[in-house]
């Protein structure tokens, strides 16, 4: 089964809010990537709204 979804760069301060809406951390971009901190993924399966 192939899953589709959205990716978004998210600042550390907003990670918890995204996780409460069903987003998952896909990659830690670290402190050298400027204002962005993590890459987050959200399933487009229709079970939750991004």
BELFEN-V357585 format. One record per residue. D_FIRST is the distance of its C-alpha to the first C-alpha in Angstrom with 1 decimal. Layout:
D_FIRST  D_FIRST
This chain:
0.0  3.8  6.5  9.9  13.2  16.8  18.7  22.4  25.3  27.0  30.4  31.0  33.1  30.2  27.4  28.2  28.2  24.8  23.4  25.0  23.1  19.7  19.4  18.6  20.4  18.5  21.6  25.4  27.4  30.6  34.1  34.7  32.4  35.0  34.4  30.6  29.3  25.6  22.4  20.4  16.9  16.1  12.9  13.5  11.9  15.5  16.2  18.7  20.8  21.1
